């Protein structure tokens, strides 16, 4: 069990010495304390993996030590040792969160077995947490039918062999997180955790807590100690997603972690270490931000050791249909029937669209179509209006006659509808550009779309999100 540190808190040096020697032979690092006070201090400074805690100590009992640990938010595994065991004491210890209750003298083999069970449970819990996050996140194998994406993955594999910091660039929704996870899976750290930090969704205070962890009482609502993602990523990889949104006050602290591997929890004074590989991702122009002072230059240079740029979906059309099939095969989202195909017209429409929202927009469109289609395949009619090809005049006239009332009012409404759809289609779903093409304001365009029953996919602005 190399790599684990065990703290023995016992006032009998013969017992702590004997147990400690045997544990060291098994590959553990051993710390020893003879009093309750020393034990609590050793937990704080030595960061043990588990504690063997004697029930009777010169300055207090083990139950009080355990209670102090739990009240302070420390959930370390504690195995209680006692020569005077009672059912009441055992029940009290277990209620406070002790992992086990061992009577002295027990054979060392029994103690070693129970300690090993505790550590195996810790490891299993950690793996389950990592697996849960992995399964709920991005797929590990990116689609790379296009030469552009194949080149990105080839570069990622080469970079993965090193331990340098990587900056992944690309528009919103292109799959930067997928590439980051792919890089991790091809690195020597692949058996370690992959931990993602979203720099956009939290306030500065909560983001600091999420990243560095916090001590109990460090801010309002901090009722117990929290382990930060930097600690969780130890031995693995941490992805700083949308790092361009990281608040300026946190940037020097992050720079220190990347350069030195050290940090403190929010509200804490103890210096902690992490051995993690850093990957940053952004859709922002960090170089320009560094020039105008909205992003620290030293942090920019430190994370930009190796840049990997993920191309937008419009520049890799060969990937569109395989990506659609991946969504189709991987999602059932409560559909009443099994969707097994995409019609030829549907495929043509997907390939012709500019996808301003990239892979994320494609995923949403396919999931929506799976719900709306009336057949066992995704048809053209189940796709959003802006993705459907514009009708020629004959088809428009035929549809107008079948779908709207006779007379001028119905014809004008359908004519407006087709104009709006064609403008949105021509602008690749960009509403601001569509409004300019029509010579109207964006606000009026949205009002028209609502009046005419035109879907709201695509983007409001243009360029990078």
N, C-alpha and C positions, 0 to 999 in steps of 0.2 A: 504493500500500500504506500509506495514511495510518493512523496509530495504532500502527505498529510501531516499536520502538526497536532499533537495530542497534549493537552494540559492536564496534569495530575494535581489535584488540590487535596492534600492529605497531610496532617500534622505528624504522622509517623514516618520518619525518614527511611526506615527499613522497608515499609510497604511501598512507598513511592519509588525508592531506589530499585527494588526488585521488579516492580511492574515496568518502570522506565527502562531498565536494562533489556528486558524481554521485548518491549515494543521497539526499541532501537534495533535489535537484532532482526526484527521483521520489516525494517525499513522506514519506520516512522521517525519524525523529528519530535523530540519530547521536551516539554517545559514543565517546571515543577514550582508549586507554591505551598507554603505551610499554614497559611491563615486565610480567612475569608477575604480580608482586605487585599492581601497579595494576589489572591486568585482573581478578584475583580479587576485589579490593575493589569494582571497578565493577560486577561481576556481582551482588554482594550489595546494593549501595546503589542502583544504577540500574535494576534489574529489566529488562534488555533482553529482547527477543523472541528474538534469535539473536546468535551471536558469529562474527565473522570473525577467526580466530586464526592468527597467524604461527607457523611451526614453530620458528624460531630467535629467541630473545629474550635480552637482556643478562643476565638473572638466572635463566635456565633455558630449557627448551624447551617447545614447545606441547603435546607429549605429556604432560608432567608437569602442566601446567595442566589439561588435559582429564581426567587421572586424578584430580586433586584435586577437580574439579567432580563427577565421578561418585561418588567415595568419599563426598562430602558429601551425596549424594542429589539433586543438581541434574541434571535431565534436559534442560536447555536444548539447542536445536539448535546445533551447532558445525560450522562449515565451516573446514577447515584450509587455510592458505595457505603455500606454500613455493616457494623457487627452487631447492631441492636435493632434489627428490623421489626417493624410492626405493620400490620395491614393498614392501619390508619395513616402512618407516615408514607407508605408506598402509594396509597390512593391520593394523598395530598400532593406528592411529587409528580405523579402522572397528570393530575389535573392542572398543575402549573406548567406542564409541557415537557417533563423529563422523558427521555426516550426509553430508559430502562432503569430498573432498580435491582442492584446486585448485592447479595449477602456476602460478607467476608467471614471466614476465608472461603473463596471459591477457587477452583482451579484456574490457572492462567489460560488454559485452552478455552474454558467457557467464557471468560472475560474477553479474550481475543475474538471469539466467534461473535459475541454480541456487539462488540465495537465494529467489527467488519460489517455486520448487518446494518448498523446505523450509517456507516459511510456509504455502503451500497445504496441505501435508500436515498441519501443525499444526492448521489450521482444520478440515480434514476429520475429523481424529481427534476434535476437540472436538465437532463436529456429530454424529458417530457416537455418542459417549458420551451426549450429550444426547438423541438420538433413541432410543437403547437404553433409557434411563431412562424416556422418555416412553411408549414402546410397552409397557413392562412395568408402567406405573403406571395411573392412572385414565383413563377415556375422556374426550376433550375436550368432547364435546357431551352435557350432562346431559339426561335425560328430563324434560320439563316439560309434560305434558298437563294437570296440575292447575293451577288458578289460583294456589295457594299457591307452587308451584315456579316458575311463570312470573313471579310477582312478584319472587322471589329473583333470577332471572337478569336481569330488567330493572334491578334495583338494582345488580347486579354490573357490568353494562355501563356504567352511569353512573359508578360508582366507578372503573372501569378507565381512564377517560379522564384521571384525575388520578394523582398519584404518592404519595398518602397511604398510611399504614400501615393495613391492614385486619385486623379480628378476625372470624373466622368461627366462629359458635357453633352447637352442635347436639349431639344425642345421638351416642353411638358408632355408627358404621355408616351414618349418613344420607347420606354423600357430600360431606363438607366438602372433601376433597382434589379432588374433581371440580369443585366450584365454584371453588376456588382456581386450578386449571388453566384453567378457562373464563375467569376474570377476566384471567389472564395473556395468553391468546390474543386478548383484545379490548383489550389495552392497547398503547401505543406501544412497549413492550418485547417484543412478541410474537416478534420475530426473535432475541431473546437467549435465554439458557438459562433453563429452569425447574428449580430445584434444590430437592429436598425433604429436610428434616432431621426424623427421627423422634426426639422427645425422650424416648421411653419405653423404648427397647430397649437403651440403653448405660449403662455406669457413668459417673459424673461425669468421670473422667479420659478415657475413650474418647470421650465426647460432646464434651468440649472439643477433643480432637484432630480429631474429625470436623468440627466447626464451624469452628474457627480454623486447623486444620493444626498441624503440629509440626515441630520441628527434630530432626535426628539426635541420638540420645542423651538426649533430653529426659525419657524414662522407659523403664522396662524393656520391651524389644521394639521401641523406636523405632530401627530400624537405618538408616533413611534419612529424608530430609526428605519430608514429606507436605503436599500442597496441600489446604487445607480447603475446605469447601463455600461459605464466604463468598467466597473467591477465585474459585471455579468459577462463582458466580452473578453475577459482575461484568457489568454491562450488562443483566441480566435480572431475574428474580424469585426470591426464596427463600421457601419455605413452611416455617414452624416448626410442625410438626404436633404436637398435644397439648402446647402450650407450658406448660400448667399443671403438667406433670411436670418442667419444667426445674429442676435443682438450684439452690438459693438462691445459692451462691457464683458461679455462672455468670451470674446475672441482671444484676449491674451491668456486667459486660463486654459482654453483649448490648445493654444500654441505650446504652452508649457507641457501639457500632457503628451502631445505629439513628439516634442523634442526630448523630454526627460522621462516620460512615463509615470509622473507623479502628480497627485492632486489631493485636495481635501474635500470632504463632504460639506455641503452647505451647513453652516453653524458649527462645524467641527474644527479641531486643531490637529488631529492625527493625520500625518502624511501617509497616504496610501499609494500603492503602485499597481500598474496594470501593464500587461504585456499583450497588447492588441495591435493588429494591423489596421491602419486607417484608410478608408475609402471615402471620398467626398463626392457628392453629385450636385449639379446645379443646372438650371436653365437660364441663369443670369450671366451677363458678361462681367465676370469677376475682375478681369484686367482693367476695364473701364471704371468699375466701382473702386478699385484700389487707387486709381489715379485721382478720382474726385473725393476720396476720403470716406466713402461709405463702407469700405471693407479694408481691414488692415493689410498693408503691403507685406509685412513679414509673414503673416499667416497665409496669404495668397501664394507667396513664393514657396512656402513650406509644403503646402498641399499640392502644388502644381509641379511635382517632381516628374510625374508621367501622366500625360493627358490622353484619355480615350474618348473620342467623339462618336456618339450614336446618331446615325443619320435619321432624318424624319421619314415617316412611312411613305410619303409621296416620292422619295428618292430611292425606294426599294420596292417597286410594285410586285416583284416576284414573291414577296413575303405576305401579300394581302390575303390571298385565298388560303394558304396554309395556316395563317393566324386565325382566320374565320373558322376553319375546320377544328382547330384546337379548342376554341370557345365552344363550338357545337358539340364536340365529343366530351368536353369536360364539365359542361353545365347542363343541369336538368331543370333547375329553378322552378319546379312545381308545374311544368307544362303537362297538360293532360294527355299528350301523345308524344311518342318518341320521334324527334326530328332527325331524319337520316340523310338529308340531301340539301343542296342549294341549287336552285334552278339555273339554267344557262343564262337567262336574262338577269337573274340576281347576281351571278358571278361577274358578268360584264359591267353591271352597275357598280359593284364594289371596286372593281379594278379601275374604273374611269374616274372615281371620286378622288378629290385631292387630300382628304383626311387631315384637316387642320388640327384636330385633336389627337391625331396619331393613333397608336395602338389602343389607348384607353377608349377613344371614341369608337373605334372598330368593335371593341368588345361590347360596349353598350348597345351599339346598333344591332349586333347579332343577337344579343340576349333579348332585346325588344322584339326583334323579328320572330324569335322562337315563341314568344307569347302570342303575337298577333296573327301568325300564319294560320290558315284554316286547313292546311294540308299537312302531309308528313315531310314537307320540304320548305325551305325558306324561299318564298317567291318574291318577285319584283314588287308586288303590291304590298308586301309586309315590311318593306324598307321605308325609311323616312322620305318625305317628298323631295327634300333637297338632294338625295342620293339618286332618285329615279331620273332617268334621262328625260329632257324636255320633249314634249309631243310635237310632231309636225302638225301643220295647219289642218290637214284632213282628219287626223286622229283627235285633235283638240275639238274640232267641230262635232265629230261623232260623240265624244264624251260629253260635250256641252249639251247636246240634244238629249242624252240619256240621263244626265245627272242634275240638271238645273231646270227651273221652270221655263216655259216658253216666254218669249217677250224680251224687250230690251234690258230690263233690270237684271234678269238671270244671266243673259249673255255678257253684259258688262262685268258682272261679278266674276264670271269664269275667266274672262279676258284678263282682269286684274290678277286673278289667282295665278294664271299661267305666267304673266309678266314677273310676278314676285318669285315664283319657283325658278324660272329661267335665270333671273338675276342671282339668286342664291346659289344655284348650280354653277353658273359661270364664275362666281367668286370663290368657289371651293368651300361654301358654307360660311364664309366670313360675312357677318351681317353688316358691318360698317362699310365694307367694300360694295356689297350689294346695294346699300342705300345710295352710295355715290353713283353707281351705275344707273340707278333709277332717277337720280336727281332729286331725292327727298331726304329728309332728316332720318337718322337712325330711330329716333323715338316714334316718328310716324310709320316707319317700316314695321316696327314691332306691333303697333296698333293695327296696321293692315293685316299682318300675319294672324293676329288674334281674331279679327273680324272674318277673315277668309278661311280660317281653319287650317293654316299652314303650320307644320311642325316647327319646333324650336331648337333643332340640333345645330351643330356647328359652333362657331365662336363669334363673340361680339366685336373683338378687336382684330388685330392682325399681327403677323410675325410671331415671335417667341412669346409664350405666355409667362 
